Structure formats: C-alpha cells, structure tokens
Amino acid sequence: MTAARILMLAAIAAVLALGSVWQPFDPEAIDIAAALAPPGSRHWLGTDHLGRDILSRILVGGWRTLTVLAAVAALSFALGAVIGTSAALIGGGVAELLMRFAEFLAVLPSLVVALVITAIIGFTPATAGLALAIGHAGPFALMAYGLARRTVAEPYIEAARLLHIGRPRLVLRHILPNCWPTLAAYVAADLGRNVVGYAGLAFLGLGGAISSPDWGSMLYEYRSHLFDAPSLMLWPGAAIAVTATVLNLTLDPTVADTDDTA
C-alpha cells in the first residue's frame, strides 16, 4: 500500500472517529424553533425537521459505523479463520461438514440473520454488526480453507507434526502467518461493502432505534422530506457514498495493484 493510500485511510478513520469525542451540538437535542434551518455559521449543515444539528448526527453516525466495521472485520475474520484452518487440519468428513456450513453462511441473507438476532438481543448496532459478520464469515472460511490446505501440504508443516507440535501452536505459528496477507486483504476490501450493508440494515430499523443518528436510519427518517428539504437526505447519503468509495479505493488490492503498476 502506497503512502498516499495509508494517509487516505488514516484520514477517513480519523473523521469517522471524531464523532466519539466531539459534536458541535447534542445530536438528540430538539429545537423546533430552529427546524429546517439552512446551513450557516451556527449549524454548518443545517438542521432537520426537529431542529437537531445535522453535522452532529452525521459525526455520531460515522463513529457508530466505524465501530460496526471494526467488529464485523474482527468477528468475520476470526470465525472464518477458525472454520477454514480447522477443516484443513482435520480433513475427512469433518472438513466436508465444516465447508458445507461455511457455504450455508455465505448464502444466508444478512436480513434474515439480523431479524433473528434482533428477536434475541433487541435493536442495537450490535445486531447489524453480528448479522454482517456471520454472513461474511462464510466466504472467509472458504478462502482460509483453500489457503490453509496449500500450507498444510508444505514439508515444514509435516516436520512440525512429526515433532508433535500441537494444533493450536501449528495454526498460530505456521499456518495463519502464511494465510494472513491474503485474508487481511480480502477483509479490508470488504469494508466498503459493509458500510452500505450496515446503512441498509439501519434503514430497515435493525441497527438501533429508527431515530438514532445512524446514516441509514437518517435516510429512513428524512425520506418524507425528500421534496421540501432534500438536503436532509443528501448529507447521510453523501457520507455513505464517500466513505464506501474511499475505503474501496484505498483497500481494494486490485485497485492498488493497478495504481502501483501505472
């Protein structure tokens, strides 16, 4: 990854994290007298139909998006790595069963998973994050299985087995380090899609309360003002589009290779 891409990634992460420490106004504070105020020196992006500051809500939504992205990346990678490497090491019928399970996770709709999780733990960002992580764990497991099988066939792995090195140490010291670069690149490239995925679940009310400052839930709440105050939908929509685009351009290994070659 070039220095320019690292700086771009650091910048987008810093902007998304800003909402955790600073907002110009309370994002939930209602001021009917200031409803639908245009952008100005007091409210830089204006206010919504309840007089809430749009910039504050966008910043908090960015922080919530960042935490969900981090959770999805960590959980999906952990689940995929465990399933894939375990199947490669064990082999036989157990490996076949684990791979069928991974394929099931890969085709399982995130919406269905989110609905089930919502019924168990309620409407929180964790609902959407866990649903996305479970859905993405399947492809990661299939990729980890292919990479791990190739690594397990190496002579030094057979030598380690002859030395009676336990499976946990074998995975952590020898197999995962060889699989890590490819898996990490795949996880990173998937973050842009997760921005849109989380916004979609939040739009449906599966990321928290529908009035919560999530970009997706803001689009849902402001949809009735599409014609009289279109800027209400412009800002969260732009936040989703810009964040997803920047992450894709920065972390997609195919784009990076093309740029570096040029």
GUDRENVO-468888 format. One record per residue: residue in three letters; x, y, z of N, C-alpha, C in turn. Coordinates in pm, whole numbers, padded with zeros to 5 digits, always signed. Each point is the difference from the previous one (the first is absolute). Layout:
// residues N
ALAXYZXYZXYZ...
***
This chain:
// residues 262
MET+00085-00119+00000-00085+00119+00000+00089+00124+00000THR-00029+00094-00090+00080+00120-00010-00025+00095+00117ALA+00092+00096+00016-00014+00098+00109-00128+00082-00015ALA-00035+00032-00125-00122+00079-00023-00123-00076+00046ARG-00005-00130-00023-00115-00079+00042-00004-00016+00152ILE+00116-00011+00061+00004-00009+00146-00051+00130+00061LEU+00041+00114-00055-00046+00128+00050-00151+00017-00021MET-00050-00046-00115-00143+00008-00027-00079-00085+00099LEU+00050-00120+00028-00066-00088+00095+00002+00059+00140ALA+00114+00058+00040+00010+00062+00132-00095+00119+00011ALA-00014+00074-00109-00087+00117+00002-00147-00040+00016ILE-00043-00101-00075-00141-00041+00010-00029-00063+00136ALA+00099-00073+00056-00019-00058+00133-00009+00110+00106ALA+00083+00104-00015-00003+00111+00096-00132+00075-00006VAL-00052+00021-00121-00128+00070-00016-00112-00083+00062LEU+00000-00129-00023-00105-00086+00055+00010-00007+00153ALA+00121+00003+00052+00019-00008+00146-00029+00133+00069LEU-00002+00110-00075-00020+00132+00060-00130+00009+00079GLY-00103-00068-00051-00131+00007+00066-00001-00059+00139SER+00101-00077+00037+00004-00059+00134+00045+00100+00105VAL+00067+00106-00042+00056+00095+00097-00055+00143-00016TRP-00060+00030-00115-00045+00138-00021-00119+00006-00094GLN-00099+00077+00041-00111+00042-00087-00032+00144+00038PRO-00028+00084-00098-00029+00140+00032-00126+00017+00084PHE-00097-00092-00011-00123+00006+00077-00038-00142+00042ASP-00089-00007+00096-00056-00131+00038-00079-00053-00119PRO+00036-00116-00055-00069-00049-00121-00146-00034+00024GLU-00042-00015+00127-00139-00034+00031-00081+00121+00048ALA+00065+00115+00014-00068+00119+00052-00099+00055-00103ILE-00124+00012+00041-00106+00049-00088-00021+00149+00021ASP-00006+00076-00110-00025+00144+00005-00094+00033-00116ILE-00130-00009+00027-00099+00019-00105+00012+00139-00064ALA+00041+00099+00079+00012+00136-00054+00107+00009-00109ALA+00097-00093+00004+00107+00001-00100-00017-00108-00105ALA-00122-00056-00012-00022-00111-00093+00026+00041-00143LEU+00067-00090-00074+00030+00016-00143+00077+00128-00029ALA+00088+00038+00093+00086+00115-00022+00103-00034-00108PRO+00030+00094-00090+00099-00027-00105+00141+00001+00058PRO+00097-00051-00073+00139+00005+00048+00043+00143+00027GLY+00072+00018+00110+00045+00134+00038+00114-00009+00098SER+00033+00113+00059+00113+00005+00092-00028-00075+00130ARG-00127-00011+00039-00035-00072+00124-00015-00149-00027HIS-00080-00033-00099-00019-00140-00039+00059-00018-00140TRP+00119-00055-00007+00075-00004-00125-00072-00076-00110LEU-00071-00106+00035-00076-00077-00099-00150+00021+00015GLY-00040+00095+00082-00141+00026+00023-00058-00091+00108THR-00132+00002+00013-00069-00082+00099-00109-00081-00069ASP-00049-00101+00071-00105-00083-00058-00138+00052+00040HIS-00103-00081-00023-00138+00043+00023-00032+00018+00149LEU+00088-00050+00088-00018+00019+00144+00099+00099+00058GLY+00076+00065-00085+00098+00098+00045+00130-00060+00049ARG+00023-00128-00025+00124-00064+00043+00112+00032-00099ASP+00120+00019+00052+00114+00038-00083+00043-00117-00089ILE+00001+00021-00132+00031-00107-00094+00146-00044+00014LEU+00093+00095+00012+00141-00035+00009+00026-00090+00121SER-00060+00032+00113+00019-00081+00121-00050-00142-00023ARG-00113-00013-00066-00056-00133-00025+00084-00078-00101ILE+00055+00070-00100+00088-00065-00097+00127-00050+00069LEU+00056+00080+00091+00122-00039+00071-00024-00122+00089VAL-00110+00000+00073-00031-00115+00086-00026-00123-00086GLY-00071+00018-00112-00023-00111-00090+00129-00057-00056GLY+00099+00086-00024+00129-00047-00047+00071-00085+00103TRP-00005+00042+00126+00062-00078+00107-00069-00135+00017ARG-00131-00001-00006-00073-00127+00011+00033-00092-00118THR+00014+00059-00118+00038-00079-00117+00140-00059+00017LEU+00093+00080+00051+00137-00048+00019+00006-00116+00099THR-00075+00010+00109+00001-00109+00099-00060-00128-00058VAL-00105+00015-00080-00060-00118-00063+00097-00061-00101LEU+00067+00083-00079+00096-00050-00097+00112-00078+00068ALA+00052+00055+00111+00108-00068+00072-00048-00134+00056ALA-00122+00000+00055-00055-00124+00056-00024-00105-00108VAL-00054+00043-00114-00028-00093-00109+00131-00060-00052ALA+00101+00085-00019+00128-00049-00052+00063-00101+00096ALA-00001+00032+00130+00063-00087+00099-00076-00133+00013LEU-00133+00008+00011-00079-00121+00020+00000-00091-00123SER-00019+00059-00117-00005-00081-00121+00135-00063-00028PHE+00108+00074+00027+00133-00058-00020+00024-00114+00099ALA-00035+00022+00126+00023-00103+00102-00080-00126-00031LEU-00129+00017-00031-00084-00116-00030+00049-00073-00125GLY+00029+00077-00104+00046-00061-00124+00132-00072+00015ALA+00093+00062+00073+00132-00062+00019-00012-00128+00081VAL-00082+00001+00105-00015-00119+00083-00063-00114-00080ILE-00108+00029-00072-00068-00105-00077+00090-00052-00111GLY+00061+00090-00076+00081-00041-00115+00125-00077+00039THR+00075+00051+00096+00124-00069+00039-00030-00131+00072SER-00106-00004+00077-00037-00125+00068-00035-00108-00102ALA-00076+00038-00101-00037-00097-00103+00123-00051-00074ALA+00096+00091-00030+00121-00041-00073+00086-00094+00083LEU+00006+00023+00131+00083-00084+00086-00064-00136+00028ILE-00131+00000+00023-00068-00124+00038-00025-00089-00121GLY-00051+00061-00109-00026-00076-00121-00115-00097+00014GLY-00021-00083-00100-00102-00103+00004-00142+00053+00003GLY-00086-00076+00065-00141+00036+00007-00025+00126+00080VAL+00082+00025+00102-00017+00122+00080+00026+00124-00086ALA+00104-00007-00082+00030+00112-00090-00115+00023-00098GLU-00055-00107-00051-00112+00012-00093-00120+00066+00067LEU-00026-00039+00125-00112+00058+00074+00023+00148+00027LEU+00123+00035+00040+00031+00141+00028-00011+00085-00126MET+00042-00052-00114-00009+00075-00124-00145+00018-00045ARG-00083-00102+00023-00143+00017-00032-00062+00107+00089PHE+00044+00004+00126-00048+00103+00092+00045+00139-00047ALA+00125+00009-00047+00051+00128-00050-00079+00045-00123GLU-00032-00093-00088-00080+00033-00118-00140+00046+00039PHE-00053-00062+00105-00132+00042+00049+00005+00143+00052LEU+00105+00034+00075+00016+00137+00050+00016+00099-00115ALA+00069-00043-00105+00027+00090-00112-00128+00040-00074VAL-00098-00090-00005-00124+00029-00074-00113+00045+00093LEU+00024+00000+00130-00105+00040+00095-00021+00151-00006PRO-00120+00048-00029-00023+00145-00010+00024+00070+00134SER+00072+00112-00005+00028+00076+00122-00128+00050+00065LEU-00101+00031-00083-00126+00050+00055-00066-00106+00088VAL+00000-00125-00043-00060-00107+00079+00076-00018+00132VAL+00133+00001-00008+00081-00013+00120-00027+00116+00096ALA-00009+00121-00056-00025+00118+00083-00135-00008+00069LEU-00101-00050-00069-00132-00014+00060+00003-00098+00117VAL+00072-00111-00018+00010-00100+00107+00074+00058+00120ILE+00113+00067-00027+00080+00056+00109-00076+00111+00071THR-00075+00078-00077-00081+00107+00061-00101-00058+00098ALA-00059-00112-00035-00097-00063+00090+00064-00046+00130ILE+00133-00022-00004+00070-00050+00118+00058+00113+00084ILE+00072+00094-00065+00071+00104+00077-00057+00139-00018GLY-00099+00018-00088-00063+00130-00015+00066+00084-00110PHE-00048+00125-00013+00045+00090-00105+00124+00076+00047THR+00116-00042-00041+00126+00067+00032+00092-00010-00122PRO+00104+00086-00007+00098-00016-00108+00065-00137-00001ALA+00008-00064+00119+00057-00134+00007-00081-00100-00082THR-00130+00024-00012-00086-00088-00080+00047-00002-00145ALA+00014+00119-00057+00045+00009-00139+00142-00050-00015GLY+00087+00035+00095+00139-00043-00009+00015-00151+00005LEU-00072-00064+00091+00007-00145+00011-00058-00069-00122ALA-00109+00056-00053-00061-00057-00120+00095+00008-00119LEU+00065+00114-00018+00095+00014-00110+00120-00091+00020ALA+00048-00012+00124+00117-00084+00028-00029-00147-00031ILE-00117-00047+00039-00036-00140-00026-00010-00025-00150GLY-00060+00094-00072-00013-00016-00144+00134+00000-00072HIS+00095+00082+00047+00129+00010-00067+00098-00107+00047ALA-00029-00068+00110+00090-00103+00049+00008-00118-00097GLY-00109-00027-00072-00002-00111-00094+00106+00012-00109PRO+00001+00111-00077+00104+00015-00102+00141-00001+00057PHE+00019+00061+00118+00132-00001+00062+00043-00142+00035ALA-00096-00081+00049+00032-00138+00036+00040-00080-00123LEU-00071+00018-00111+00033-00071-00123+00139+00040-00051MET+00030+00129+00007+00131+00046-00042+00109-00052+00094ALA-00027+00007+00131+00098-00049+00098+00026-00149-00019TYR-00103-00075-00035+00015-00144-00021+00094-00028-00118GLY-00021+00071-00111+00086-00018-00116+00144+00036+00028LEU+00021+00113+00069+00135+00044+00032+00066-00095+00100ALA-00077-00042+00100+00056-00087+00103+00035-00138-00057ARG-00082-00050-00090+00030-00131-00061+00131+00005-00076ARG+00023+00109-00069+00126+00014-00073+00118+00008+00095THR-00020+00068+00113+00109+00011+00098+00024-00132+00071VAL-00108-00072+00033+00014-00127+00070+00080-00101-00083ALA-00005+00014-00131+00073-00094-00087+00149+00027-00004GLU+00045+00112+00058+00142+00033-00002+00080-00096+00089PRO+00124-00030-00038+00082-00094+00078+00025+00043+00145TYR+00014+00132+00023+00030+00044+00136-00119-00023+00095ILE-00123-00003-00054-00115-00031+00083+00003-00147+00042GLU+00037-00087-00094+00012-00142+00033+00111-00022+00103ALA+00109+00077-00014+00109-00010+00098-00047+00045+00138ALA-00079+00107+00003-00052+00048+00129-00091-00103+00063ARG-00078-00069-00080-00088-00106+00053+00083-00115+00057LEU+00108-00034-00069+00086-00107+00049+00066+00036+00133LEU+00017+00128+00023+00055+00048+00127-00108+00013+00107HIS-00121-00044-00033-00113-00001+00094-00039+00140+00048ILE+00008+00096-00093-00047+00136+00031-00153-00001-00004GLY-00062+00051+00104-00145-00001+00011-00068+00083-00108ARG-00125-00032-00027-00075+00070-00105-00013+00150+00025PRO-00033+00044+00123-00010+00145+00021+00129+00074-00036ARG+00113-00055+00044+00128+00065-00031+00031-00010-00149LEU-00037-00111-00060+00023-00018-00144-00077+00105-00080VAL-00124+00025+00043-00082+00099-00070+00056+00140+00021LEU+00029+00035+00125+00041+00137+00032+00141+00033-00049ARG+00088-00096+00003+00141+00026-00033+00035-00026-00146HIS-00073-00088-00066+00042-00041-00134-00105+00020-00108ILE-00127-00032+00030-00101+00005-00105-00056+00141-00019LEU-00050+00061+00109-00060+00133-00014+00097+00105-00052PRO+00127+00003+00044+00091+00100-00057+00013-00009-00151ASN-00013-00120-00057+00007-00015-00145-00131+00039-00068CYS-00110-00014+00070-00131+00035-00056-00037+00146+00024TRP+00063+00060+00100-00041+00133+00046-00001+00106-00110PRO+00105+00017-00083-00003+00109-00098-00121-00004-00093THR-00031-00119-00053-00113-00011-00092-00132+00021+00070LEU-00016-00061+00119-00124+00016+00075-00021+00145+00042ALA+00107+00065+00046-00011+00139+00043-00039+00091-00115ALA+00056-00026-00118-00035+00080-00117-00148-00017-00035TYR-00050-00122+00012-00141-00027-00030-00091+00068+00102VAL+00038-00008+00129-00079+00065+00105-00003+00151-00023ALA+00116+00057-00031+00007+00145-00020-00083+00044-00120ALA+00009-00076-00109-00074+00036-00120-00150-00009+00022ASP-00042-00074+00101-00142-00020+00026-00060+00112+00085LEU+00085+00087+00055-00051+00104+00091-00093+00098-00070GLY+00031+00035-00124-00087+00092-00072-00140-00054-00017ARG-00011-00129-00030-00132-00064-00014-00071-00005+00135ASN+00076-00015+00107-00062-00004+00132-00059+00135+00041VAL+00058+00110-00049-00057+00132+00026-00142+00006-00055VAL-00014-00044-00124-00132+00000-00065-00092-00102+00066GLY+00056-00117+00037-00081-00103+00064-00055+00046+00134TYR+00084+00065+00080-00047+00050+00130-00103+00111-00018ALA+00023+00088-00097-00098+00106-00026-00134-00059-00042GLY+00005-00107-00080-00124-00063-00043-00077-00062+00116LEU+00070-00067+00091-00066-00058+00116-00053+00109+00093ALA+00077+00108+00016-00047+00111+00083-00122+00067-00062PHE-00004+00008-00133-00115+00057-00070-00126-00080+00031LEU+00016-00132+00015-00114-00087+00031-00032-00004+00149GLY+00077+00074+00080-00024+00004+00144+00069-00110+00077LEU+00099-00067-00061+00069-00110+00066+00137+00039+00053GLY+00029+00130+00003+00128+00047+00054-00017+00078+00128GLY-00121+00009+00051-00029+00080+00119-00136+00065-00016ALA-00032+00089+00091-00127+00073-00011-00001+00080-00129ILE-00116+00010-00064-00010+00063-00130+00037+00147+00006SER-00007+00061+00120+00038+00141+00015+00146+00017+00039SER+00074-00110+00011+00141+00008+00039+00083+00061-00114PRO+00109+00067+00034+00080+00066-00104+00089-00097-00078ASP-00061-00097-00066+00070-00085-00096-00030+00052-00139TRP+00097-00011-00089-00022+00054-00134-00119-00066-00068GLY-00014-00130+00014-00112-00069-00063-00133+00039+00061SER-00006+00009+00133-00124+00038+00066-00036+00146-00028MET+00101+00085-00021-00027+00138-00037-00066+00006-00138LEU+00046-00081-00092-00064-00004-00132-00146-00043+00012TYR-00026-00098+00086-00138-00045+00018-00085+00111+00064GLU+00052+00064+00103-00077+00102+00071-00026+00122-00087TYR+00096+00034-00086-00011+00122-00079-00066-00022-00137ARG-00038-00123-00030-00052-00028-00133-00127+00077-00031SER-00079+00033+00103-00124+00073-00022+00025+00146-00036HIS+00126+00046+00015+00034+00140-00032+00082+00008-00129LEU-00012-00104-00084+00080-00006-00121-00022+00120-00090PHE-00123+00050-00006-00031+00108-00094+00004+00139+00064ASP-00038+00011+00128+00002+00132+00062+00134+00034+00063ALA+00081-00101+00036+00133+00025+00058+00094-00113-00044PRO+00035-00005-00128+00081-00112-00051+00139-00010+00063SER+00051+00111+00054+00135-00003+00059+00006-00092+00122LEU-00116-00027+00063+00000-00090+00115+00047-00140-00040MET-00035-00043-00120+00044-00131-00047+00135+00009-00071LEU+00035+00119-00045+00127+00017-00072+00119-00032+00089TRP-00001+00054+00125+00119-00014+00084+00027-00143+00044PRO-00096-00075+00055+00031-00139+00034+00029-00085-00123GLY-00070+00027-00112+00028-00074-00122+00142+00025-00050ALA+00043+00127+00007+00137+00033-00040+00101-00064+00093ALA-00030-00004+00130+00092-00062+00095+00020-00148-00030ILE-00110-00070-00032+00010-00142-00034+00081-00018-00128ALA-00032+00078-00103+00066-00016-00129+00149+00032+00008VAL+00034+00110+00066+00141+00041+00008+00081-00100+00081THR-00055-00043+00115+00072-00095+00085+00023-00133-00072ALA-00105-00053-00062+00014-00127-00072+00098+00013-00116THR-00005+00111-00074+00088+00020-00114+00146+00011+00043VAL+00024+00079+00105+00137+00019+00048+00059-00132+00050LEU-00081-00076+00075+00049-00129+00049+00029-00096-00114ASN-00086-00002-00101+00022-00088-00115+00126+00039-00077LEU+00018+00129-00025+00117+00047-00075+00129-00021+00079THR-00011+00009+00133+00119-00010+00083+00040-00144+00027LEU-00098-00088+00021+00030-00134+00050-00017-00111-00101ASP-00067+00026-00111-00017-00104-00100+00136-00034-00061PRO+00049-00123+00016+00133-00034-00051+00011+00010-00152THR-00110-00022-00072+00004+00009-00146+00024+00143-00044VAL-00072+00094+00064+00020+00143-00033+00140+00042+00036ALA+00049-00044+00114+00135+00038+00044+00105-00050-00099ASP-00014-00125-00046+00097-00056-00093+00001+00077-00130THR-00119+00039-00047-00009+00075-00125+00070+00134+00012ASP-00027+00070+00112+00061+00130+00021+00152-00010+00012ASP+00045-00101+00074+00143-00014+00021+00073-00032-00132THR-00070-00082-00085+00061-00035-00127+00013+00121-00091ALA-00107+00086+00006+00004+00121-00082+00111+00093+00045
***
